[in-house]
Amino acid sequence: MTIETAIDPCTTTGVPTYLVRQAIDQAAATGDLLPAEIDRLTERLETRHER
């Protein structure tokens, strides 16, 4: 399992936004996410409230 696949389900479920953003930011800061992965997760997080 990758960091992205661990965080991804959290972007579409009831996990609070601040916790998901914290996970993305921490993984980005440590280099565990690629820029494209950060973009995908951030976009999914931002659009989850539009559904």
Beta strands, then each sheet from edge to edge (+ up, - down):
end
